[in-house]
Amino acid sequence: LGKPTARQERARPGAVQHEDRAGFQYDHEAFLGKEEARSFDQLSPEESRERLGKIVDRIDDDKDGYITTEELKTWIKRVQKRYIYENVAKVWKDYDLNKDDKIAWEEYKQATYGYYL
């Protein structure tokens, strides 16, 4: 019979290490996005399982009933990109002080460092 070996780290040299925070919130947000993760926190276990099943069906691009590493990577990239775009849209109005849909250097400085200037 084989004997378990010591766990070895498999990260590439120089790679950013995954930080396991208390609980699952970090992975939960990476997989679902911040807003969606918050909505899942409000669901019963049954509702959460049902919605997660629907999400898994969306992740399974080739509809073979399995999630590949590439399908999961594509999904997480899509979720993160959506979060970035939503975040930009939320803060844009704070930086575009004259509401001309452009952010000038002066507007950026004022919005970012205004209380210091």
KELO-73732 format. One record per residue (C-alpha): x, y, z. Coordinates in steps of 0.5 Angstrom, whole numbers, plus 2048, in hexadecimal, padded with zeros to 3 digits. Layout:
{xx:X, yy:Y, zz:Z}
...
//
This chain:
{xx:800, yy:800, zz:800}
{xx:802, yy:807, zz:7FE}
{xx:804, yy:80C, zz:804}
{xx:802, yy:813, zz:803}
{xx:807, yy:818, zz:802}
{xx:808, yy:81F, zz:805}
{xx:804, yy:824, zz:801}
{xx:809, yy:828, zz:7FC}
{xx:808, yy:82F, zz:7FA}
{xx:807, yy:82F, zz:7F2}
{xx:807, yy:837, zz:7F1}
{xx:80B, yy:839, zz:7EC}
{xx:811, yy:83D, zz:7EE}
{xx:80F, yy:845, zz:7EE}
{xx:808, yy:843, zz:7EE}
{xx:803, yy:847, zz:7F2}
{xx:800, yy:842, zz:7F8}
{xx:7F9, yy:840, zz:7F9}
{xx:7F7, yy:843, zz:800}
{xx:7F2, yy:83F, zz:803}
{xx:7EE, yy:843, zz:808}
{xx:7EA, yy:841, zz:80D}
{xx:7E4, yy:83E, zz:80A}
{xx:7E3, yy:83D, zz:803}
{xx:7E1, yy:845, zz:801}
{xx:7E7, yy:846, zz:7FD}
{xx:7E6, yy:840, zz:7F8}
{xx:7DE, yy:841, zz:7F9}
{xx:7DF, yy:848, zz:7F6}
{xx:7E4, yy:846, zz:7F1}
{xx:7DF, yy:841, zz:7EE}
{xx:7D9, yy:845, zz:7EF}
{xx:7DB, yy:84C, zz:7EF}
{xx:7DA, yy:851, zz:7F5}
{xx:7D3, yy:853, zz:7F4}
{xx:7D1, yy:84C, zz:7F2}
{xx:7D4, yy:849, zz:7F8}
{xx:7D1, yy:84E, zz:7FD}
{xx:7CA, yy:84B, zz:7FA}
{xx:7CC, yy:844, zz:7FB}
{xx:7CD, yy:846, zz:802}
{xx:7C6, yy:847, zz:803}
{xx:7C3, yy:841, zz:800}
{xx:7C1, yy:83A, zz:803}
{xx:7C6, yy:834, zz:802}
{xx:7C1, yy:831, zz:7FD}
{xx:7C0, yy:838, zz:7F9}
{xx:7C8, yy:839, zz:7F9}
{xx:7C8, yy:832, zz:7F6}
{xx:7C3, yy:833, zz:7F1}
{xx:7C6, yy:839, zz:7EF}
{xx:7CD, yy:837, zz:7EF}
{xx:7CB, yy:831, zz:7EA}
{xx:7C8, yy:836, zz:7E5}
{xx:7CF, yy:83A, zz:7E5}
{xx:7D3, yy:833, zz:7E4}
{xx:7CF, yy:832, zz:7DE}
{xx:7D1, yy:839, zz:7DC}
{xx:7D8, yy:837, zz:7DD}
{xx:7D8, yy:830, zz:7D9}
{xx:7D9, yy:833, zz:7D2}
{xx:7D9, yy:82D, zz:7CF}
{xx:7D3, yy:82A, zz:7D3}
{xx:7D7, yy:823, zz:7D4}
{xx:7D4, yy:823, zz:7DB}
{xx:7DB, yy:825, zz:7DE}
{xx:7DF, yy:82B, zz:7E0}
{xx:7E6, yy:82B, zz:7DD}
{xx:7EC, yy:830, zz:7E0}
{xx:7EC, yy:834, zz:7D9}
{xx:7E4, yy:835, zz:7DA}
{xx:7E5, yy:837, zz:7E1}
{xx:7EB, yy:83C, zz:7E0}
{xx:7E6, yy:83F, zz:7DA}
{xx:7E0, yy:840, zz:7DF}
{xx:7E5, yy:843, zz:7E5}
{xx:7E8, yy:848, zz:7E0}
{xx:7E1, yy:84A, zz:7DD}
{xx:7DE, yy:84B, zz:7E4}
{xx:7E4, yy:84F, zz:7E6}
{xx:7E4, yy:853, zz:7E0}
{xx:7DD, yy:855, zz:7E1}
{xx:7DE, yy:857, zz:7E8}
{xx:7E4, yy:85B, zz:7E5}
{xx:7DF, yy:85F, zz:7E0}
{xx:7DA, yy:860, zz:7E6}
{xx:7DF, yy:863, zz:7EB}
{xx:7E1, yy:868, zz:7E5}
{xx:7DA, yy:86A, zz:7E4}
{xx:7D9, yy:86B, zz:7EB}
{xx:7DF, yy:86F, zz:7EC}
{xx:7DF, yy:873, zz:7E6}
{xx:7DA, yy:878, zz:7E8}
{xx:7DE, yy:87A, zz:7EE}
{xx:7E4, yy:87B, zz:7E9}
{xx:7E0, yy:87E, zz:7E4}
{xx:7DF, yy:885, zz:7E8}
{xx:7DC, yy:889, zz:7E2}
{xx:7D8, yy:883, zz:7DF}
{xx:7DB, yy:884, zz:7D8}
{xx:7DD, yy:87C, zz:7D8}
{xx:7E4, yy:87D, zz:7D8}
{xx:7E9, yy:87E, zz:7DE}
{xx:7EE, yy:883, zz:7DD}
{xx:7F4, yy:883, zz:7E2}
{xx:7F2, yy:888, zz:7E6}
{xx:7EB, yy:885, zz:7E7}
{xx:7EF, yy:87E, zz:7E9}
{xx:7F4, yy:882, zz:7EE}
{xx:7EE, yy:886, zz:7F1}
{xx:7EA, yy:87F, zz:7F2}
{xx:7F0, yy:87B, zz:7F4}
{xx:7F4, yy:880, zz:7F8}
{xx:7EF, yy:886, zz:7F9}
{xx:7EF, yy:886, zz:800}
{xx:7F7, yy:886, zz:800}
{xx:7F7, yy:88C, zz:7FB}
//
